[in-house]
């Protein structure tokens, strides 16, 4: 049984690696044939790039540990009430004044 999150089977991964190495086929052509993104094909052919992206994403996600949803919700309530008190409705045009 295939995992529902996976786009391609392991056999297809091996076929993609083989075709890219021997047939001189581009990433985009393979992506179009298999109905996936070019990025996925690059990750299949170059696992070192996939690992680099995975580690970078893991490092960049660390800020979420300290994110306090309730504190932000309270802040946004105060911000919006101040904005309403000043008369902003949210339908004003951005970047322009009365001309």
N, C-alpha and C positions, 0 to 999 in steps of 0.2 A: 504494500500500500504506500502510495506516495504522500509525503507531507503536503498539506494544502497550501503552505506558504511557498513551497519550491516551484519555480517556473520550469525547470528542466531536470530531467533524470540524470543520474551519474553517467550513464552510457552516452547521453548527449554531450555532457561536459567533455568526456574523452574524445568524442567525435569532433567537437569544436576545436580542441587543442590540436588534434591531428590535422584537420583541414587548414587551420591557420598556419601551421608549420610547414605543410607540404604543398598546398595549392596556392600560396601567396594571395589569399583572400583577405579583404579588408574587414575590420571590425564591424563597420556599418553594414556591409553585405551580409555577414553572418547574423547580425542582430535582426535585420529585416527578414531573413529566411526563418529564423526561430521565433520571431514575434516577441522579442525582448529588447531591452535597451542596449545601446552600445556600451554603456558603463558595465553592465552585467557581463558582456562578452569580454571586456578588458579584464575584469576581475577573474574570470574563468581562465583566460590565457595567461595572465600575470598574477599569480597568487601573492607575490610580494607586494604588489600595489594594493590588493585587497587587504592584506594584513596591516599595511601602513594606514589606510583609511579607517580600518576598524579601531586601531589604537588611538588615532587622532580623535575619532568620534567619542571614544570612551573617555579620553582626557577632557574633551570639551563639554561632556555631559556632567562633569562633577559639580558644576555650579548649582545644578538642580537639587542637590542634597540639602542646601541651605535655603531653598526657596520656600517662604511661608505664605501659603495660599490665603489664609484668613487675614493676615496682616495686609496683603496686597488688596484684598477685597474691601477691607475697611478704608484703606487709603483711597481707592477709586471712588467709594461712596462720598467721602469728604470732598475729593476733587470735583466730582460731578455736581454736588450740591453748590459748591462755590461758583462753578461755571454757570449754573442755572440762576444763581443770585445776581450774577453780572449781566444776565440777559442773553446768553448764548443759547441757541436752540439746536445747534449742530447742523443747520441747513445753510449756513453762511458760506460764501465762496472763499476758498483758500487763497491767500497771497495777494488779495486785492482790497483796496479801500474804495470809497466812493469817488468816482471820477466825474 
